[in-house]
Amino acid sequence: MHAEAAEAMRAAKYAAVHAASRAIGTEAAGTRRRVRNLQRHWIPRSRREAELASVRSIAEVAQRMLLRPVPRTAGALQAAVSYTSAVAEARIGGDLYEVVASPYGVRVIVGDVQGKGLAAVETAAVVLGAFREAAYDEPDLVRLGERLERSVARDLDDEKFVTAILAGVGSDHEVVLLNRGHPDPLLMRQDGTVEFPSPPAFSLPLGLGEYGGECPRPYHVAFTPGDQLLLYTDGVTEARDEDDRFYPLGDRAHLLKDPDARSALEALREDLVQHAAGPHHDDAAVALPR
C-alpha cells in the first residue's frame, strides 16, 4: 500500500506540473497574439501602453513561477543565478536554471530549450518541474537525467530538444557533472586558473533519447574550498561585440573574485552586457555554486 500511495502522489505531482505548464503555454499564446495586434494596427497610446503593461505582467508571473530566486546558500555552498532574456516584451525565454539542496547533496541544472521567447515557457516548466521533484528522489545524476528525459520526451514533438548540464556537489570535495549536449562549464580554481571540464563522450540533448547515441555518462572533477563552478547557456559565449567577436568567457573569469557570489555574478553580467553590440539576440542563463 505504501508503494501504491507513493506512486499516486508522484502521479498527482506530475499532473499538477503538466497542468501548470499547459496554462502557462495558453497565456503565452495569448500574449503573442496581443503583441502581433499591437504591431499590425495603430492603437491609441493609452490603450497601447495598457496592452504592453499586460504583456509585461504575464511575463513577470511566468518568470516568478519558473525562474524563482535561489537561496544565498545551498548546503555548504554559496549560490547565485542570473538570467537575461532576448525577448524585449517578455523578459523570459527558453533558458532555465535551478539549485536544490537534496539529501544527496546540492543539485544544479542549467538548460536551454530549443526555440525562442514565450513559446519555450511551457517546455521550461516541464523540465524544471521534473528536476525539482527528481532532485530530491534520485540518488545519482544518471537516474535524475533519465527522469528528465522521460518527462521531456512525453511533452516534446517534432524533434525539439533541451540541452542541459547537471551538477551534483556532495561532501567529498568533488563535483559530478552530467552533460546533455550543453556547453562545458567553467571551473575557476582558488588560485585563479580556469578549466572547462569536458564529458568523456558527447550525449544527445534531452528529448532526443530515442535516436540512440552514447548513453550519458557522469564525470567527476575535483571541487575544493575556494573553487567556483560557472554553468551557463550559449547566450553567454555566443554574445558578439560590434566587431563580431564572441564573448571571451575564460578571459573574464577574474570578474568572479568578489567574495559575495551574487556580486561576482553581477559583475560578469554587466561585463557581458557591455560586450554585446545592442540588445541580446539570445537568452543567457548562469548559475554559480562556490
Secondary structure, 3 states (H helix, E strand, C coil): CHHHHHHHHHHHHHHHHHHHHHHHHHHHHHHHHHHHHHHHCCCCHHHHHHHHHHHHHHHHHHHHHHCCCCCCEECCEEEEEEEECCCCCCCCCCEEEEEEEECCEEEEEEEEECCCHHHHHHHHHHHHHHHHHHHHHCCCHHHHHHHHHHHHHHHCCCCCCEEEEEEEECCCCEEEEEEECCCCCEEECCCCCEECCCCCCCCCCECCHHHCCCCCCCEEEECCCCCEEEEECHHHHCCECCCCCECCHHHHHHHHHCCCHHHHHHHHHHHHHHHCCCCCCCCEEEEEEC
